Amino acid sequence: MSENSSSENRGEQIQAAEREAAKQRILAQAEAERIPVAETTRAVPDRPWRRRER
């Protein structure tokens, strides 16, 4: 029975390693797609339909 539990433990280790690898890939992709704060705070030109007098 110890052989069965050791193979289950090995399977859990493999799953944990796969989850960690997936997490690292997601974090790397998010960092690659990250927009710098300077880009997000820049002023946007006013739209013509917003300039209409009410």
Biopython code that builds the backbone (N, CA, C, O; Angstrom):
import numpy as np
from Bio.PDB.StructureBuilder import StructureBuilder

atoms = [
    (1, "MET", "N", (0.817, -1.196, 0.000)),
    (1, "MET", "CA", (0.000, 0.000, 0.000)),
    (1, "MET", "C", (0.856, 1.253, 0.000)),
    (1, "MET", "O", (0.407, 2.301, -0.464)),
    (2, "SER", "N", (2.074, 1.172, 0.507)),
    (2, "SER", "CA", (2.946, 2.343, 0.515)),
    (2, "SER", "C", (3.323, 2.745, -0.907)),
    (2, "SER", "O", (3.556, 3.922, -1.182)),
    (3, "GLU", "N", (3.382, 1.765, -1.811)),
    (3, "GLU", "CA", (3.689, 2.086, -3.211)),
    (3, "GLU", "C", (2.561, 2.926, -3.814)),
    (3, "GLU", "O", (2.828, 3.857, -4.574)),
    (4, "ASN", "N", (1.312, 2.611, -3.488)),
    (4, "ASN", "CA", (0.164, 3.349, -3.999)),
    (4, "ASN", "C", (0.173, 4.781, -3.466)),
    (4, "ASN", "O", (-0.051, 5.725, -4.224)),
    (5, "SER", "N", (0.427, 4.945, -2.180)),
    (5, "SER", "CA", (0.432, 6.289, -1.601)),
    (5, "SER", "C", (1.611, 7.111, -2.117)),
    (5, "SER", "O", (1.497, 8.327, -2.270)),
    (6, "SER", "N", (2.747, 6.456, -2.387)),
    (6, "SER", "CA", (3.884, 7.206, -2.921)),
    (6, "SER", "C", (3.612, 7.661, -4.353)),
    (6, "SER", "O", (4.054, 8.738, -4.753)),
    (7, "SER", "N", (2.884, 6.844, -5.134)),
    (7, "SER", "CA", (2.553, 7.262, -6.495)),
    (7, "SER", "C", (1.514, 8.385, -6.469)),
    (7, "SER", "O", (1.550, 9.271, -7.324)),
    (8, "GLU", "N", (0.583, 8.365, -5.501)),
    (8, "GLU", "CA", (-0.369, 9.461, -5.351)),
    (8, "GLU", "C", (0.364, 10.743, -4.968)),
    (8, "GLU", "O", (0.067, 11.821, -5.483)),
    (9, "ASN", "N", (1.322, 10.609, -4.058)),
    (9, "ASN", "CA", (2.106, 11.762, -3.630)),
    (9, "ASN", "C", (2.886, 12.335, -4.817)),
    (9, "ASN", "O", (2.986, 13.552, -4.972)),
    (10, "ARG", "N", (3.431, 11.462, -5.642)),
    (10, "ARG", "CA", (4.174, 11.897, -6.840)),
    (10, "ARG", "C", (3.230, 12.627, -7.803)),
    (10, "ARG", "O", (3.600, 13.644, -8.389)),
    (11, "GLY", "N", (2.021, 12.108, -7.959)),
    (11, "GLY", "CA", (1.038, 12.756, -8.818)),
    (11, "GLY", "C", (0.682, 14.143, -8.316)),
    (11, "GLY", "O", (0.535, 15.077, -9.104)),
    (12, "GLU", "N", (0.542, 14.277, -6.993)),
    (12, "GLU", "CA", (0.252, 15.590, -6.407)),
    (12, "GLU", "C", (1.412, 16.550, -6.639)),
    (12, "GLU", "O", (1.199, 17.732, -6.909)),
    (13, "GLN", "N", (2.630, 16.047, -6.533)),
    (13, "GLN", "CA", (3.805, 16.896, -6.774)),
    (13, "GLN", "C", (3.835, 17.376, -8.221)),
    (13, "GLN", "O", (4.153, 18.534, -8.489)),
    (14, "ILE", "N", (3.509, 16.496, -9.137)),
    (14, "ILE", "CA", (3.498, 16.858, -10.561)),
    (14, "ILE", "C", (2.419, 17.906, -10.816)),
    (14, "ILE", "O", (2.659, 18.885, -11.523)),
    (15, "GLN", "N", (1.223, 17.703, -10.239)),
    (15, "GLN", "CA", (0.151, 18.682, -10.415)),
    (15, "GLN", "C", (0.528, 20.034, -9.838)),
    (15, "GLN", "O", (0.247, 21.068, -10.444)),
    (16, "ALA", "N", (1.161, 20.038, -8.669)),
    (16, "ALA", "CA", (1.583, 21.297, -8.052)),
    (16, "ALA", "C", (2.616, 22.002, -8.938)),
    (16, "ALA", "O", (2.575, 23.223, -9.086)),
    (17, "ALA", "N", (3.528, 21.244, -9.520)),
    (17, "ALA", "CA", (4.539, 21.826, -10.405)),
    (17, "ALA", "C", (3.889, 22.390, -11.661)),
    (17, "ALA", "O", (4.280, 23.455, -12.140)),
    (18, "GLU", "N", (2.897, 21.678, -12.197)),
    (18, "GLU", "CA", (2.196, 22.173, -13.385)),
    (18, "GLU", "C", (1.412, 23.444, -13.071)),
    (18, "GLU", "O", (1.384, 24.372, -13.878)),
    (19, "ARG", "N", (0.774, 23.489, -11.899)),
    (19, "ARG", "CA", (0.038, 24.701, -11.502)),
    (19, "ARG", "C", (0.991, 25.886, -11.357)),
    (19, "ARG", "O", (0.680, 26.997, -11.787)),
    (20, "GLU", "N", (2.139, 25.644, -10.753)),
    (20, "GLU", "CA", (3.120, 26.719, -10.574)),
    (20, "GLU", "C", (3.649, 27.208, -11.917)),
    (20, "GLU", "O", (3.837, 28.409, -12.109)),
    (21, "ALA", "N", (3.892, 26.288, -12.846)),
    (21, "ALA", "CA", (4.369, 26.666, -14.177)),
    (21, "ALA", "C", (3.308, 27.492, -14.904)),
    (21, "ALA", "O", (3.630, 28.481, -15.563)),
    (22, "ALA", "N", (2.045, 27.085, -14.782)),
    (22, "ALA", "CA", (0.962, 27.838, -15.418)),
    (22, "ALA", "C", (0.859, 29.229, -14.810)),
    (22, "ALA", "O", (0.656, 30.213, -15.521)),
    (23, "LYS", "N", (0.997, 29.306, -13.504)),
    (23, "LYS", "CA", (0.946, 30.598, -12.804)),
    (23, "LYS", "C", (2.067, 31.519, -13.310)),
    (23, "LYS", "O", (1.840, 32.702, -13.563)),
    (24, "GLN", "N", (3.260, 30.969, -13.453)),
    (24, "GLN", "CA", (4.394, 31.765, -13.927)),
    (24, "GLN", "C", (4.178, 32.241, -15.363)),
    (24, "GLN", "O", (4.541, 33.366, -15.705)),
    (25, "ARG", "N", (3.587, 31.385, -16.208)),
    (25, "ARG", "CA", (3.296, 31.796, -17.589)),
    (25, "ARG", "C", (2.288, 32.937, -17.609)),
    (25, "ARG", "O", (2.451, 33.899, -18.359)),
    (26, "ILE", "N", (1.252, 32.832, -16.791)),
    (26, "ILE", "CA", (0.228, 33.891, -16.739)),
    (26, "ILE", "C", (0.843, 35.196, -16.247)),
    (26, "ILE", "O", (0.569, 36.258, -16.805)),
    (27, "LEU", "N", (1.667, 35.126, -15.214)),
    (27, "LEU", "CA", (2.310, 36.337, -14.689)),
    (27, "LEU", "C", (3.245, 36.956, -15.729)),
    (27, "LEU", "O", (3.299, 38.178, -15.861)),
    (28, "ALA", "N", (3.972, 36.132, -16.457)),
    (28, "ALA", "CA", (4.883, 36.635, -17.492)),
    (28, "ALA", "C", (4.093, 37.303, -18.614)),
    (28, "ALA", "O", (4.499, 38.347, -19.124)),
    (29, "GLN", "N", (2.970, 36.706, -18.997)),
    (29, "GLN", "CA", (2.139, 37.288, -20.048)),
    (29, "GLN", "C", (1.536, 38.609, -19.577)),
    (29, "GLN", "O", (1.497, 39.576, -20.338)),
    (30, "ALA", "N", (1.071, 38.660, -18.346)),
    (30, "ALA", "CA", (0.493, 39.893, -17.803)),
    (30, "ALA", "C", (1.542, 41.001, -17.765)),
    (30, "ALA", "O", (1.245, 42.151, -18.088)),
    (31, "GLU", "N", (2.745, 40.664, -17.378)),
    (31, "GLU", "CA", (3.817, 41.663, -17.330)),
    (31, "GLU", "C", (4.150, 42.156, -18.735)),
    (31, "GLU", "O", (4.414, 43.343, -18.930)),
    (32, "ALA", "N", (4.141, 41.262, -19.705)),
    (32, "ALA", "CA", (4.440, 41.649, -21.084)),
    (32, "ALA", "C", (3.359, 42.575, -21.641)),
    (32, "ALA", "O", (3.652, 43.455, -22.450)),
    (33, "GLU", "N", (2.109, 42.379, -21.211)),
    (33, "GLU", "CA", (1.001, 43.183, -21.722)),
    (33, "GLU", "C", (0.714, 44.415, -20.871)),
    (33, "GLU", "O", (-0.179, 45.200, -21.191)),
    (34, "ARG", "N", (1.465, 44.584, -19.793)),
    (34, "ARG", "CA", (1.219, 45.683, -18.860)),
    (34, "ARG", "C", (1.436, 47.026, -19.549)),
    (34, "ARG", "O", (2.388, 47.201, -20.310)),
    (35, "ILE", "N", (0.542, 47.968, -19.272)),
    (35, "ILE", "CA", (0.663, 49.308, -19.834)),
    (35, "ILE", "C", (1.262, 50.210, -18.750)),
    (35, "ILE", "O", (0.742, 50.255, -17.636)),
    (36, "PRO", "N", (2.338, 50.919, -19.057)),
    (36, "PRO", "CA", (2.944, 51.805, -18.052)),
    (36, "PRO", "C", (1.954, 52.874, -17.586)),
    (36, "PRO", "O", (1.093, 53.307, -18.352)),
    (37, "VAL", "N", (2.079, 53.291, -16.339)),
    (37, "VAL", "CA", (1.179, 54.287, -15.767)),
    (37, "VAL", "C", (1.199, 55.571, -16.590)),
    (37, "VAL", "O", (0.157, 56.200, -16.769)),
    (38, "ALA", "N", (2.355, 55.966, -17.089)),
    (38, "ALA", "CA", (2.457, 57.190, -17.882)),
    (38, "ALA", "C", (1.560, 57.122, -19.111)),
    (38, "ALA", "O", (1.054, 58.146, -19.568)),
    (39, "GLU", "N", (1.362, 55.928, -19.646)),
    (39, "GLU", "CA", (0.512, 55.763, -20.822)),
    (39, "GLU", "C", (-0.969, 55.853, -20.462)),
    (39, "GLU", "O", (-1.773, 56.309, -21.275)),
    (40, "THR", "N", (-1.336, 55.433, -19.273)),
    (40, "THR", "CA", (-2.751, 55.399, -18.895)),
    (40, "THR", "C", (-3.250, 56.734, -18.373)),
    (40, "THR", "O", (-4.458, 56.966, -18.338)),
    (41, "THR", "N", (-2.342, 57.622, -17.965)),
    (41, "THR", "CA", (-2.763, 58.895, -17.374)),
    (41, "THR", "C", (-2.662, 60.045, -18.360)),
    (41, "THR", "O", (-2.927, 61.191, -17.997)),
    (42, "ARG", "N", (-2.292, 59.770, -19.568)),
    (42, "ARG", "CA", (-2.140, 60.819, -20.564)),
    (42, "ARG", "C", (-3.516, 61.359, -20.963)),
    (42, "ARG", "O", (-4.487, 60.605, -21.027)),
    (43, "ALA", "N", (-3.594, 62.651, -21.228)),
    (43, "ALA", "CA", (-4.864, 63.294, -21.573)),
    (43, "ALA", "C", (-5.354, 62.815, -22.929)),
    (43, "ALA", "O", (-4.570, 62.610, -23.856)),
    (44, "VAL", "N", (-6.657, 62.642, -23.026)),
    (44, "VAL", "CA", (-7.294, 62.215, -24.274)),
    (44, "VAL", "C", (-7.983, 63.428, -24.873)),
    (44, "VAL", "O", (-8.678, 64.150, -24.158)),
    (45, "PRO", "N", (-7.810, 63.673, -26.178)),
    (45, "PRO", "CA", (-8.474, 64.831, -26.782)),
    (45, "PRO", "C", (-9.991, 64.743, -26.625)),
    (45, "PRO", "O", (-10.569, 63.657, -26.651)),
    (46, "ASP", "N", (-10.612, 65.882, -26.463)),
    (46, "ASP", "CA", (-12.058, 65.947, -26.286)),
    (46, "ASP", "C", (-12.755, 65.510, -27.563)),
    (46, "ASP", "O", (-12.285, 65.812, -28.660)),
    (47, "ARG", "N", (-13.843, 64.819, -27.435)),
    (47, "ARG", "CA", (-14.598, 64.353, -28.596)),
    (47, "ARG", "C", (-15.508, 65.470, -29.117)),
    (47, "ARG", "O", (-16.028, 66.253, -28.322)),
    (48, "PRO", "N", (-15.708, 65.556, -30.430)),
    (48, "PRO", "CA", (-16.548, 66.614, -31.001)),
    (48, "PRO", "C", (-17.960, 66.622, -30.421)),
    (48, "PRO", "O", (-18.508, 67.695, -30.171)),
    (49, "TRP", "N", (-18.560, 65.455, -30.202)),
    (49, "TRP", "CA", (-19.929, 65.427, -29.693)),
    (49, "TRP", "C", (-20.009, 65.885, -28.239)),
    (49, "TRP", "O", (-21.089, 66.224, -27.755)),
    (50, "ARG", "N", (-18.878, 65.897, -27.543)),
    (50, "ARG", "CA", (-18.883, 66.391, -26.164)),
    (50, "ARG", "C", (-18.739, 67.914, -26.114)),
    (50, "ARG", "O", (-19.043, 68.536, -25.096)),
    (51, "ARG", "N", (-18.280, 68.505, -27.200)),
    (51, "ARG", "CA", (-18.072, 69.958, -27.230)),
    (51, "ARG", "C", (-19.356, 70.714, -27.531)),
    (51, "ARG", "O", (-19.410, 71.932, -27.364)),
    (52, "ARG", "N", (-20.390, 70.006, -27.973)),
    (52, "ARG", "CA", (-21.648, 70.653, -28.327)),
    (52, "ARG", "C", (-22.202, 71.445, -27.152)),
    (52, "ARG", "O", (-22.208, 70.970, -26.017)),
    (53, "GLU", "N", (-22.657, 72.630, -27.430)),
    (53, "GLU", "CA", (-23.276, 73.459, -26.405)),
    (53, "GLU", "C", (-24.658, 72.910, -26.090)),
    (53, "GLU", "O", (-25.372, 72.452, -26.983)),
    (54, "ARG", "N", (-25.022, 72.956, -24.845)),
    (54, "ARG", "CA", (-26.349, 72.446, -24.459)),
    (54, "ARG", "C", (-27.319, 73.571, -24.240)),
    (54, "ARG", "O", (-28.480, 73.329, -23.911)),
]
sb = StructureBuilder()
sb.init_structure("model")
sb.init_model(0)
sb.init_chain("A")
sb.init_seg("    ")
for serial, (resi, resn, name, xyz) in enumerate(atoms, 1):
    if name == "N":
        sb.init_residue(resn, " ", resi, " ")
    sb.init_atom(name, np.array(xyz, "f"), 0.0, 1.0, " ", f" {name:<3s}", serial, name[0])
structure = sb.get_structure()
